[in-house]
Amino acid sequence: MLLAIVPPLTVATLVFQRIAVPSYSATRDAVSLVNASLQENVAGLRVTQAYGRQARNREAFLARAAAYRETRIRSQRYAATYFPFVTFLASVAGALVLGLGATRLRAGTLTAGELIAFFLYLEAFFGPVQNLSQVFDGYQQARVGLGRLRELLRTPTGTPQAADPVAVTALTGGIELRGVSFRYGGAADDAVTDLAIDIAAGETVALVGETGAGKSTVVKLIARFYDPSAGSVVLDGFDLRDLDLGGYRRRIGLVPQEPYLSAGTVAEAIAYGRPDAAPAGESRRPLARVGAHDAIEALSGGYQHPVAERGANLSAGQRSSSRWPGPS
């Protein structure tokens, strides 16, 4: 009689898994969009206010929140149907066992202890299924997060390490771009085409051009954030693809257009690329050469001035001074 409950329980479980798992995945995707929208609106609050976008941004955020609410309600509706159904089946099984057991108890073919033991078996059988409702949501969150993490880890690197990389101990600094072409993924045209540049060691070069001309792309190719689609970037006679990437990156200094600062002090931000640099020596000499030392000393606390997340408590000029890449 108890086994008669198993087929409907199995069918209900399979149906629930088939419809609930995609719904829970959509719910996690929707809440990630809500969180991303909130973070963007908070981070760009000044820009939003400057251009009077408060109402439109609020509408866009509420639309994403409403979409999340709908997917969340749908997934909870599935759970609110399945798990009470399991409880109902457990109650039906208990009623059947009680009816049959009472009949056999009265006939003397079953003892009261055996009937009680069978009720305990029922609880052991249905208990894990009923407890699943308490962990199912957390399980689905972890499942979706693990899937995204697995997808990220499986993404192949665009700048792979050479099979036998050349160690980088010192650089002279001669850079040559030999017939370099590069196209971003999904783009219809090349960002740069058949580019030939020869920069001697110690030479200062400025790249000037319209927006989208490929100036930043050239810098990214030299820093080997990307490998060229055609041609080669040569440093001191070596193709960058043959050099040890970590050793090469430690020997270059890059000041991005938009400085990124993590929480800490100005001294820690300056020594970000060289944490072992002496605070009063190596990390300050380059700043003095570019005129940033006086600006930092003018801060309250100087090099020990606290830096908020993303440098929110510093001006644009102060962030640039604090993001100096350090000695190379």
C-alpha positions in Angstrom: 0.0 0.0 0.0 2.9 2.3 0.7 4.5 1.6 -2.6 1.4 2.8 -4.3 2.3 6.3 -3.2 5.8 6.1 -4.9 4.7 6.5 -8.6 2.8 9.8 -8.1 5.6 11.1 -5.9 8.2 10.2 -8.6 6.1 11.8 -11.4 5.5 14.9 -9.4 9.3 15.2 -8.6 10.3 14.8 -12.2 7.8 17.4 -13.4 8.8 19.8 -10.7 12.5 19.5 -11.5 11.8 20.0 -15.2 9.8 23.3 -14.8 11.4 24.6 -11.6 15.1 24.5 -12.4 14.8 26.8 -15.4 12.6 29.1 -13.4 15.1 29.3 -10.6 17.9 30.0 -13.1 15.9 32.8 -14.6 15.3 34.2 -11.1 19.0 34.3 -10.4 19.7 36.0 -13.7 17.0 38.6 -13.0 18.3 39.4 -9.5 21.8 39.8 -10.9 20.4 42.4 -13.4 18.7 44.2 -10.5 21.9 44.3 -8.4 24.0 45.4 -11.4 21.5 48.2 -12.2 21.6 49.3 -8.5 25.4 49.3 -8.5 25.6 51.3 -11.7 23.1 53.9 -10.6 24.8 54.4 -7.2 28.3 54.6 -8.8 27.1 57.0 -11.5 24.9 59.1 -9.2 26.6 62.4 -10.0 26.4 61.8 -13.8 22.7 60.8 -13.4 22.0 64.0 -11.5 24.0 66.2 -13.9 22.0 65.0 -16.9 18.6 64.8 -15.1 18.3 61.1 -15.7 16.8 60.3 -12.2 13.2 59.6 -13.4 14.3 57.5 -16.5 16.9 55.5 -14.5 14.3 54.9 -11.8 11.9 53.5 -14.3 14.5 51.2 -15.8 15.4 50.0 -12.4 11.8 49.4 -11.4 11.2 47.5 -14.7 14.1 45.1 -13.8 12.8 44.8 -10.3 9.3 43.9 -11.6 10.8 41.3 -13.9 12.7 39.8 -11.0 9.5 39.8 -8.9 7.5 38.0 -11.6 10.1 35.3 -12.1 10.5 34.9 -8.3 6.8 34.5 -7.8 6.6 32.0 -10.6 9.3 29.8 -9.1 7.8 30.1 -5.6 4.4 29.1 -7.1 6.0 25.9 -8.4 7.5 25.2 -5.0 4.3 26.1 -3.2 2.5 23.4 -5.4 5.1 20.6 -5.2 6.1 20.6 -1.5 2.5 20.7 -0.1 1.7 17.9 -2.5 4.5 15.9 -1.0 3.1 16.6 2.4 -0.4 15.6 1.2 1.0 12.3 -0.1 2.7 11.7 3.2 -0.6 12.2 5.0 -2.4 9.9 2.6 0.3 7.3 3.2 -0.1 7.7 6.9 -3.9 7.3 6.6 -3.6 4.2 4.5 -1.0 2.6 6.9 -3.2 3.5 9.9 -6.3 2.0 8.3 -4.6 -1.2 7.2 -2.6 -1.4 10.4 -5.7 -1.0 12.6 -7.5 -3.7 10.7 -4.5 -6.1 11.1 -4.1 -5.0 14.7 -7.7 -5.9 15.5 -7.3 -9.3 13.7 -4.2 -10.0 15.8 -1.8 -10.3 12.9 0.1 -7.1 13.8 1.3 -5.7 17.1 1.1 -2.1 18.2 4.9 -1.9 18.3 5.2 -3.0 14.7 2.5 -0.4 13.6 4.4 2.4 15.5 7.7 1.3 13.9 6.1 1.5 10.5 5.0 5.1 11.2 8.6 5.9 12.0 9.6 4.4 8.7 7.1 6.7 7.0 8.7 9.7 8.6 12.2 8.5 7.5 10.9 8.1 4.0 9.1 11.4 3.5 11.2 13.5 5.9 14.1 14.2 3.5 11.8 15.1 0.7 9.9 17.6 2.9 13.1 19.0 4.2 14.3 19.6 0.6 11.9 22.6 0.4 14.0 24.4 3.0 17.3 24.1 1.0 16.1 24.0 -2.6 16.3 27.8 -3.1 19.8 27.9 -1.7 20.8 24.9 -3.8 19.5 26.6 -6.9 21.4 29.8 -6.1 24.6 27.9 -5.6 23.9 25.8 -8.8 23.5 28.9 -11.0 26.5 30.6 -9.4 28.7 27.5 -9.9 27.6 27.3 -13.5 28.6 30.9 -14.2 31.9 30.4 -12.4 32.6 27.2 -14.4 31.8 29.1 -17.6 34.2 31.8 -16.6 37.0 29.4 -15.7 36.6 27.6 -19.1 37.0 30.8 -21.0 40.3 30.5 -22.9 42.8 33.3 -22.3 43.4 35.6 -25.2 47.1 36.0 -24.3 48.4 32.5 -23.6 51.8 31.9 -22.0 54.5 30.7 -24.4 55.4 27.0 -24.2 59.0 27.9 -23.4 58.8 31.6 -22.3 61.9 33.8 -22.3 62.6 35.2 -18.9 62.4 39.0 -18.6 65.1 40.4 -16.2 65.7 43.8 -17.7 64.4 45.8 -20.6 66.2 48.3 -22.9 62.8 49.6 -24.2 63.0 49.4 -28.0 59.5 48.7 -29.3 58.6 47.8 -32.9 55.2 47.0 -34.4 55.6 45.0 -37.6 52.6 45.0 -39.8 50.2 44.8 -36.9 46.5 44.3 -37.5 43.9 43.7 -34.8 40.2 43.3 -34.6 38.1 43.0 -31.5 35.8 40.0 -31.2 32.5 40.6 -32.9 33.7 43.8 -34.7 33.2 44.2 -38.4 36.4 46.1 -39.1 40.0 46.1 -37.8 40.8 48.6 -35.0 44.3 48.9 -36.5 45.4 47.6 -39.9 49.0 46.9 -41.1 50.5 49.2 -38.4 54.2 49.8 -38.5 55.9 51.7 -35.7 59.5 51.8 -34.6 60.1 53.4 -31.2 63.7 53.6 -30.0 64.7 53.0 -26.4 64.4 56.2 -24.4 62.3 57.9 -27.1 59.0 59.6 -26.1 56.1 59.1 -28.6 52.6 60.5 -28.6 49.8 58.9 -30.5 47.3 61.5 -31.7 44.1 60.8 -33.6 40.3 60.8 -33.6 38.2 58.8 -31.2 38.2 55.2 -32.4 41.4 55.6 -34.4 43.1 52.8 -32.3 45.3 54.8 -30.0 44.3 52.8 -26.9 44.4 49.6 -28.9 48.1 50.2 -29.6 48.8 50.7 -25.9 46.9 47.5 -25.1 48.8 45.6 -27.7 52.2 46.8 -26.3 51.1 45.9 -22.8 50.0 42.5 -24.3 46.4 42.8 -23.1 45.7 41.5 -26.6 47.7 39.6 -29.2 47.6 41.0 -32.8 45.4 39.3 -35.3 48.3 39.7 -37.8 51.9 40.9 -37.5 53.9 41.0 -34.3 54.8 43.4 -31.5 58.6 43.2 -30.9 60.4 44.4 -27.7 64.2 44.4 -27.6 64.2 41.9 -30.5 61.7 39.5 -28.9 58.1 38.9 -30.0 56.0 39.7 -26.9 54.3 36.3 -27.4 57.7 34.6 -26.6 58.3 36.5 -23.4 57.3 35.5 -19.9 54.0 37.4 -19.5 54.2 38.0 -15.8 57.8 39.0 -15.9 57.1 41.4 -18.7 54.1 43.0 -17.0 56.2 43.6 -13.9 58.7 45.6 -16.0 56.2 48.1 -17.5 54.2 51.0 -16.0 50.7 51.7 -17.2 48.7 54.8 -16.2 45.1 54.2 -17.5 42.7 56.9 -18.6 40.5 56.2 -15.7 42.5 55.5 -12.5 41.2 52.6 -10.4 41.9 52.7 -6.7 41.2 50.1 -4.0 40.6 51.0 -0.4 43.8 51.6 1.6 46.3 54.5 1.8 48.0 56.6 -0.9 51.3 54.8 -0.3 49.6 51.4 -0.8 48.0 52.6 -4.0 51.3 53.9 -5.4 53.1 50.6 -4.6 50.3 48.5 -6.0 52.5 47.1 -8.8 55.5 46.8 -6.4 54.4 46.0 -2.9 58.0 45.4 -1.8 59.1 49.0 -2.8 60.4 51.0 0.2 57.7 53.6 1.0 60.3 56.4 1.5 62.5 55.4 -1.4 61.7 53.6 -4.6 58.0 54.4 -4.6 58.4 58.1 -4.2 61.3 58.9 -6.6 59.1 58.4 -9.7 56.5 60.7 -8.2 59.0 63.5 -7.6 60.1 63.2 -11.3 56.5 63.7 -12.6 55.6 66.4 -10.1 53.1 64.3 -8.1 55.0 64.3 -4.8 54.0 67.8 -3.7 50.3 67.1 -4.5 50.3 64.0 -2.3 52.2 65.8 0.5 49.4 68.4 0.5 46.9 65.8 1.5 46.1 65.4 5.1 48.3 62.6 6.2 50.4 62.7 3.0 51.3 59.3 1.8 49.2 57.8 4.6 46.1 59.6 3.6 43.2 57.1 3.5 41.8 56.2 0.1 38.1 55.2 -0.1 36.9 52.5 -2.4 37.6 53.5 -6.1 39.2 56.7 -4.7 35.8 58.4 -4.1 37.3 60.8 -1.5 39.9 62.1 -4.0 39.7 64.5 -6.9 40.4 63.3 -10.5 43.9 64.8 -10.3 44.6 63.3 -6.9 43.5 59.8 -8.2 45.8 60.1 -11.1 48.7 61.0 -8.8 47.9 58.1 -6.5 47.6 55.6 -9.4 51.2 56.1 -10.6 52.3 52.5 -11.5 55.4 52.6 -9.3 59.1 51.8 -10.1 59.8 49.6 -13.1 
